[in-house]
Amino acid sequence: MIPVLVRSSDNPIVTGFDVPAMPPDLVDPTSVFNPGATKFGDLYLLLLRVQSRGRRTFLVVAESENGRDFDVRRDTVRIEGLDEKAEGIHHVFDPRITRIDDTWYVMFAVDTDTACRIGVARTTDFERFELVGIEQGPDVRNGVLFPTLRDGKFLRLDRPNRIQLADGPTTGDEIVLSESEDLVHWQALGPVLHGRPRLWDERIGAGPPPLLTRRGWLIVYHGVATHFSGTNIYQAGAAVLDLDDPRRVIARTRDNLLEPRKLYEMVGQVPNVVFPSGWIVDDIDADGFASEDGRVLLYYGAADTSVCLAKSTVGRLLDACDPVDRADD
Ligand code: BMA
């Protein structure tokens, strides 16, 4: 049986060895993982999360002509406007890239003194990045922006973190739909996906930006099984959301589609992690829908140590999702 997601035989496609020395910040980095991905003209681009041996986090662009062999740039991304807000910020990480018209929005997690927050930067050339803002409020992460607006408002999926109350739900067990007029102030519209206790996806978070298909919004998300003593296992699955109301789940994979099996996924800085964060789909029709035959290049972090690639098609990912009766969800 051919798996729905087929690993590249070149995995891991980017490791710390591929990152040029950028003294004094980045020399012989510990790890590079959880990239955002997009196409810019003919170039395939990744926005890498690179971690130094001081465990500081940097974002670095990598470029490729084929989506598999990447050259990592010799400078780190500087987000204009971030320095002014830098107090209390420790890490900017896990960027997801969404193109809207000719602007690419980077939605990222921000580790601060008080909570994890979601920030947004924008670029039109992948040389200059400008901060749009950082949301203030309760702890939230895994923010991903939809590529279209609804009623003039931006939409995102995010994953609030709540304190676990006695007998209450596990923190991070719910993906939520939110809307915003300015990308900084967000209003929750309601839950989308729930974690499934004791199964592969107890805690969940959206991966790459939702993909417009004729069957609905296709998403890939990560699920964490937490019920194994000593380790959390990060896996990837998929779901299809209603085009008009993305809170309505049409279909969802019962099982995971990708789980740590290769040594590079099982061994590393954080063992047993596949963390999907970016994808590139070339074949989009005139109305903006991804073609079912279209190739999907899915980029993911492996063991918080390297960047890997798995391939599929839009149709195979859609077919892999099992119909959901909302009442049972
Ligand atoms: C999550 C995030 C990811 C990371 C994963 C596994 O909570 O912090 O950035 O890849 O844990 O460590």
Boltz pocket constraint, residues with backbone or C-beta under 6 A from the ligand:
constraints:
  - pocket:
      binder: B
      contacts: [[A, 34], [A, 93], [A, 94], [A, 234], [A, 270], [A, 273], [A, 275], [A, 301], [A, 304]]
      max_distance: 6.0
